[in-house]
Amino acid sequence: MMQFESKTIGAKVEILNRDGYEGVPVTLDFTAVTETENGRKIVKAGTPIGATGVVDNTATVKGILFWDVYEDRPIGTILKKAYINTAKAQAHSGVTILAEAKAALPMVVFE
């Protein structure tokens, strides 16, 4: 008998305003994450991420999370060069991206 596990995954959220982006892979650290979706910890697209894979809304931010990432598969992509729809990114992530974080990402355009 074959066993399988079914998981419900939400639809992709598009935080880009225009085509053309560059991203790098990152393994997220879920130690301090409290937000859950369907019983799993989640970091949402549009969240600023630091070098150690944690949420970092400061001048040491390394990129903006491209897609939602769940704890059971903690590998995601952070955008280093992109045109971000700021309103969508902030609404989806629940994080108001601070001016100092925006200034630390000179190749990310917040529109």
Legacy VTK file of the C-alpha trace (Angstrom):
# vtk DataFile Version 3.0
C-alpha trace
ASCII
DATASET POLYDATA
POINTS 111 float
0.000 0.000 0.000
1.330 3.435 -0.952
1.092 6.311 1.489
1.123 9.986 0.682
0.678 13.273 2.444
-1.428 16.091 1.060
-0.589 19.741 1.840
-2.525 22.835 0.947
-0.308 25.565 -0.467
-1.566 29.092 -1.040
-1.393 30.768 -4.418
1.775 32.603 -5.419
1.821 36.274 -4.568
3.359 38.540 -7.185
5.363 41.290 -5.486
7.195 42.426 -8.621
5.979 45.527 -10.389
7.881 44.865 -13.623
9.875 42.100 -15.302
13.560 41.718 -14.709
15.006 40.619 -11.400
18.038 38.921 -9.881
17.865 36.789 -6.799
20.048 34.492 -4.728
19.114 31.396 -2.725
18.835 31.613 1.041
18.033 29.134 3.794
15.695 30.795 6.250
16.075 30.492 10.013
12.635 29.865 11.536
13.758 30.042 15.192
11.998 33.358 15.897
9.114 32.934 13.418
5.677 32.820 15.034
3.354 33.250 12.044
1.716 30.041 10.838
-0.451 28.986 7.932
-2.207 25.607 7.923
-0.222 24.646 11.029
3.186 25.367 9.474
5.524 28.285 10.188
5.772 30.692 7.252
7.792 33.727 6.173
5.852 35.603 3.504
6.938 37.108 0.207
7.902 40.766 0.542
9.682 40.281 3.870
13.166 41.819 4.184
15.757 39.120 4.972
19.263 39.419 6.430
22.469 37.473 5.800
21.672 34.817 8.416
18.241 34.049 6.957
16.180 35.921 9.523
13.753 38.802 9.100
15.887 41.964 9.026
14.148 45.301 8.464
17.321 47.336 9.096
20.349 48.715 7.248
21.894 45.209 7.280
19.151 43.644 5.121
20.415 41.530 2.183
17.265 41.205 0.058
13.482 40.880 -0.175
11.906 37.416 -0.025
10.504 36.521 -3.451
7.995 33.770 -2.529
6.384 32.454 0.653
8.670 29.960 2.438
7.546 27.287 4.893
9.590 25.778 7.735
9.441 22.248 6.327
11.175 23.513 3.136
13.196 26.526 4.327
14.964 27.371 1.070
13.861 30.543 -0.672
15.083 33.318 -2.930
15.876 36.863 -1.911
15.719 39.589 -4.515
18.908 41.633 -4.865
17.840 43.509 -8.009
14.160 44.058 -8.762
11.225 46.407 -9.167
9.058 45.775 -6.103
5.395 46.715 -5.818
5.820 48.133 -2.320
2.114 48.161 -1.442
1.652 44.482 -2.386
4.874 43.388 -0.675
4.036 45.179 2.566
0.386 44.094 2.574
1.251 40.435 2.008
4.216 40.228 4.386
2.713 42.420 7.088
6.037 44.262 7.292
6.368 47.974 6.607
9.764 48.160 4.934
11.761 50.877 6.668
13.664 53.612 4.818
16.992 52.300 6.157
16.267 48.839 4.732
15.328 50.334 1.363
18.540 52.392 1.345
20.589 49.225 2.010
19.244 47.695 -1.227
20.350 50.168 -3.919
19.482 47.817 -6.810
15.944 47.194 -5.566
13.455 49.815 -6.734
10.449 50.204 -4.442
7.535 51.524 -6.497
LINES 1 112
111 0 1 2 3 4 5 6 7 8 9 10 11 12 13 14 15 16 17 18 19 20 21 22 23 24 25 26 27 28 29 30 31 32 33 34 35 36 37 38 39 40 41 42 43 44 45 46 47 48 49 50 51 52 53 54 55 56 57 58 59 60 61 62 63 64 65 66 67 68 69 70 71 72 73 74 75 76 77 78 79 80 81 82 83 84 85 86 87 88 89 90 91 92 93 94 95 96 97 98 99 100 101 102 103 104 105 106 107 108 109 110
